[in-house]
């Protein structure tokens, strides 16, 4: 296998005509392949990730243990026992959008994913914003993951030592931020290394958290059957009825949180230039990842609602005192002396996801630098590990600064960043879904398959996400939205969302002045699909 040295990686598309020949790697041999409207390789390690490895990294990035302990309580507060229905409804747009991603990846495998595909479909301006949306979402979640990773070591130590006061150390802002930076440093070091190191680590971390979650759920159901549940609630089909939710605002808020818990599967696509069978394997991995996660989520949600109910009692899922960390509070009643396993699983989940989540922003920034949408430094590939080294370090620094600032500004930073993250996910997923529809507009009616997978499915998914984005945007202006924090009478969630989006616009305009070639379509041009 051949790789480009570091000095050859930056801005290749800007210095060589679009019609030139690139090389598509197969095993140890390189065969010439026509570059497609500027889509070019960037020097990453081709063929280093297989199907199973991509699925494992996808599950790791979603982080089921971390995600549900943070989101299950707030979702219950919005929709009650209809959590399973909301999970299924949130799964639908994710699956439909995943089909669109798969089609785009089959035609244009590129590590820039949303950025590259939206640029090809709609031009440089919308493409740049799609890339910014992806990067901003991952920066938000990286800071959030780091925060969770900080809390659980102290919770775990307090459980093992039998001293609840030790858990309170995480509330000290200085201790919290220092430990957060240490976690971020470790995750950055692993992410900087080659993808094989990432895969080997994730096999163990993901396997452990999934096994513990299944044991946790089975033990909860056993408690219900044996009559030992806190508030045994009979499982009913009505739990799967989304129309039973009291109001559309509650439905939208719950759905926004539901979309957050599925977010991360698209990491399988950003690894497409490093995946064996780059045209098909990433799309398959994305679909399998989403389906696996929805089954796991339904099992956990149903079992915990059946065990604890949705009331406001001591262990009820509607109790605001436990909603920020449901698993920790229920682990003792359900698992007894094995309760520490749940804390260890959530710690494992957040730490593994913190590391794997670096994959997406680093490779998107790499692509943006490669095609001239950002400074050439972002296109640098490590000559030793063939990973986007500079982009990985920048992602870590920005996420660390964001977390440190937010930790001092808002005591409820976890809730608010989760909700703001949902807005950003809807933003860039929606753009990518519409990019699929528009890019394939010339072949919609050429076959039944094309009609469903390049038009109907991504269009419906994009519309759902757009409605959610604007609904959340309007509702989040209310100071009571999210954690109830506000800035000059405006909800903090809205302020966070607008600051992130408008920052992207400002940076984009600056790059337009500094690097006009990309914005003139000279390094990555618009195109439409042909058979």
GIKA-V515669 format. One record per backbone hydrogen bond with DSSP energy under -0.5 kcal/mol. NH is the residue of the N-H (numbers start at 1). CO is the residue of the C=O. E is the energy in kcal/mol with one decimal. If there is no record, write none. Layout:
NH	CO	E
NH	CO	E
This chain:
8	5	-1.6
9	5	-0.7
9	6	-1.0
10	6	-0.6
12	9	-1.0
13	370	-0.6
14	11	-0.6
15	11	-0.8
15	12	-0.9
16	12	-1.2
20	17	-1.7
22	33	-2.4
24	31	-2.1
25	23	-0.6
26	29	-2.6
29	26	-2.0
31	24	-1.7
31	29	-0.5
33	22	-2.6
35	20	-1.6
36	39	-0.6
37	35	-0.9
38	18	-0.6
39	36	-1.6
40	38	-0.6
45	386	-1.1
46	44	-1.1
48	45	-0.9
48	274	-1.1
49	274	-1.9
54	50	-2.3
55	51	-2.3
56	52	-2.6
57	53	-2.3
58	54	-2.2
59	55	-2.7
60	56	-2.5
61	57	-2.4
62	58	-1.8
63	59	-2.2
67	63	-3.1
68	64	-2.2
69	65	-1.7
70	66	-1.3
71	67	-2.1
72	68	-2.9
73	323	-0.5
75	71	-2.1
76	72	-2.4
77	73	-2.2
78	74	-0.9
78	75	-0.6
79	75	-2.5
80	76	-2.5
82	79	-1.7
83	80	-0.9
84	81	-0.6
85	239	-1.6
86	82	-2.4
87	83	-2.7
88	84	-2.2
89	85	-2.7
90	86	-2.8
91	87	-1.7
92	88	-1.4
93	89	-1.0
94	90	-1.1
95	91	-2.6
96	92	-2.6
97	93	-2.7
98	94	-2.2
99	95	-1.8
100	96	-1.4
101	97	-2.7
102	98	-2.4
103	99	-2.0
104	100	-2.3
105	101	-2.7
106	102	-2.1
107	103	-1.5
108	104	-3.1
110	108	-0.5
113	110	-1.8
115	112	-1.9
117	113	-3.3
118	114	-2.3
119	115	-1.7
120	116	-2.3
121	117	-2.0
122	118	-3.4
123	118	-0.7
123	119	-1.5
127	123	-1.9
128	124	-2.6
129	125	-1.8
130	126	-2.4
131	127	-2.2
132	128	-2.4
133	129	-2.6
134	130	-2.0
135	131	-2.5
136	132	-3.2
137	133	-2.3
138	134	-2.2
139	135	-2.2
140	136	-2.4
141	137	-2.3
142	138	-2.4
143	139	-1.9
144	140	-1.9
145	141	-3.3
146	142	-2.2
147	143	-1.7
148	144	-2.1
149	145	-2.7
150	146	-1.5
151	147	-1.8
152	148	-2.0
153	149	-0.8
154	150	-0.8
155	151	-1.8
156	152	-2.9
157	153	-2.4
158	154	-2.3
159	155	-2.0
160	156	-2.4
161	157	-2.8
162	158	-1.2
163	158	-1.3
164	162	-0.5
166	163	-1.6
167	164	-1.0
168	164	-0.5
168	165	-0.9
169	166	-1.4
170	167	-1.1
171	168	-1.5
172	169	-1.4
173	171	-0.6
176	172	-3.1
177	173	-2.5
178	174	-2.3
179	175	-2.5
180	176	-2.2
181	177	-2.4
182	178	-1.6
183	179	-2.3
184	180	-2.5
185	181	-2.2
186	182	-2.2
187	183	-2.4
188	184	-2.3
189	185	-2.1
190	186	-1.9
191	187	-2.4
192	188	-2.0
193	189	-0.9
193	190	-0.7
197	194	-0.7
198	194	-1.2
199	195	-2.6
200	196	-2.4
201	197	-2.0
202	198	-2.5
203	199	-2.1
204	200	-0.9
205	201	-2.0
206	202	-2.8
207	202	-0.5
207	203	-1.5
208	204	-2.2
209	205	-2.0
210	206	-2.3
211	207	-2.0
212	208	-2.3
213	209	-2.2
214	210	-2.1
215	211	-2.3
216	212	-2.7
217	213	-2.3
218	214	-2.6
219	215	-2.6
220	216	-1.8
221	217	-2.2
222	218	-2.5
223	219	-2.1
224	220	-1.6
225	221	-2.5
226	222	-2.5
227	224	-0.9
228	223	-2.8
229	223	-0.9
231	307	-2.5
233	306	-2.3
239	236	-1.4
240	237	-2.0
241	238	-1.7
242	240	-0.8
244	241	-1.4
245	242	-1.3
251	247	-2.2
252	248	-3.1
253	249	-2.7
254	250	-2.7
255	251	-2.6
256	252	-2.5
257	253	-1.8
258	254	-2.1
259	255	-2.7
260	256	-1.7
261	257	-1.6
262	258	-0.8
262	259	-0.8
263	259	-1.1
263	260	-0.6
265	262	-1.0
267	264	-1.8
268	265	-1.8
269	266	-1.1
270	266	-1.4
271	267	-0.9
272	269	-2.0
274	271	-2.3
275	272	-0.8
276	49	-2.9
280	277	-1.1
281	277	-2.5
284	280	-2.1
285	281	-2.7
286	282	-2.2
287	283	-2.1
288	284	-2.5
289	285	-2.3
290	286	-2.2
291	287	-2.1
292	288	-2.4
293	289	-2.2
294	290	-2.1
295	291	-1.7
296	292	-1.9
297	293	-2.8
298	294	-2.2
299	295	-1.9
300	296	-2.1
301	297	-3.0
302	298	-2.4
303	299	-1.9
304	300	-2.4
305	301	-2.2
306	302	-2.3
307	303	-1.6
308	304	-3.0
309	305	-2.2
316	313	-0.6
317	309	-2.0
318	311	-2.0
319	316	-2.0
320	318	-0.6
322	319	-1.8
323	319	-0.9
325	322	-1.6
326	69	-1.3
329	325	-1.4
330	326	-1.9
331	327	-1.8
332	328	-0.6
333	329	-0.5
334	330	-2.0
335	331	-3.1
336	331	-0.6
336	332	-2.1
338	335	-1.8
339	336	-1.9
341	338	-1.9
342	339	-1.3
343	339	-1.1
344	340	-2.4
345	341	-2.3
346	342	-2.4
347	343	-2.5
348	344	-2.7
349	345	-2.7
350	346	-2.9
351	347	-2.5
352	348	-2.7
353	349	-2.5
354	350	-2.3
355	351	-1.5
356	352	-2.6
357	353	-2.8
358	355	-0.9
359	356	-1.6
360	357	-0.6
361	357	-0.9
362	358	-1.8
363	359	-1.9
364	360	-2.2
365	361	-2.8
366	362	-1.9
367	363	-2.0
368	364	-2.4
369	365	-2.4
370	366	-2.5
371	367	-2.3
372	369	-1.0
373	368	-2.9
374	368	-1.2
378	375	-1.7
379	376	-1.6
380	377	-1.6
382	387	-3.2
386	382	-2.4
389	387	-2.2
392	388	-2.1
393	389	-2.0
394	390	-2.3
395	391	-2.2
396	392	-2.0
397	393	-2.4
398	394	-2.5
399	395	-2.3
400	396	-2.2
401	397	-2.4
402	398	-2.6
403	399	-2.4
404	400	-2.4
405	401	-2.4
406	402	-2.7
407	403	-2.5
408	404	-0.9
408	405	-0.8
409	405	-1.6
410	406	-2.5
413	410	-1.0
416	412	-2.0
417	413	-2.5
418	414	-1.8
419	415	-2.0
420	416	-2.6
421	417	-2.4
422	418	-1.8
423	419	-1.3
424	420	-1.7
425	421	-2.5
426	422	-2.2
427	423	-1.9
428	424	-2.2
429	425	-2.5
430	426	-1.9
431	427	-1.8
432	428	-2.0
433	429	-2.4
434	430	-2.3
435	431	-2.1
436	432	-1.9
437	433	-1.8
438	434	-2.6
439	435	-2.7
440	436	-1.8
441	438	-1.4
443	440	-2.0
444	441	-0.6
446	443	-1.3
447	444	-0.6
451	447	-1.9
452	448	-2.0
453	449	-2.7
454	450	-2.2
455	450	-0.6
455	451	-0.7
456	451	-2.8
457	452	-2.8
459	455	-1.9
460	456	-2.6
461	457	-2.4
462	458	-2.6
463	459	-2.3
464	460	-2.4
465	461	-2.1
466	462	-2.2
467	463	-2.4
468	464	-2.1
469	465	-2.3
470	466	-2.3
471	467	-2.4
472	468	-2.6
473	469	-2.1
474	470	-2.2
475	471	-2.6
476	472	-2.4
477	474	-1.3
478	475	-1.6
481	478	-2.1
484	481	-1.5
487	490	-3.0
490	487	-1.5
491	477	-1.7
492	485	-2.5
494	476	-1.0
495	491	-2.0
496	492	-2.9
497	493	-2.4
498	494	-2.8
499	495	-2.7
500	496	-2.2
501	497	-2.3
502	498	-3.0
503	499	-1.9
504	500	-1.5
505	501	-1.7
506	502	-2.4
507	503	-2.5
508	504	-2.4
509	505	-2.4
510	506	-1.9
511	507	-2.4
512	508	-2.1
513	509	-1.6
514	510	-1.9
515	511	-3.7
518	515	-0.7
519	515	-0.8
520	516	-1.3
520	517	-0.5
521	518	-1.7
522	517	-2.3
525	37	-0.8
527	120	-2.9
529	439	-3.5
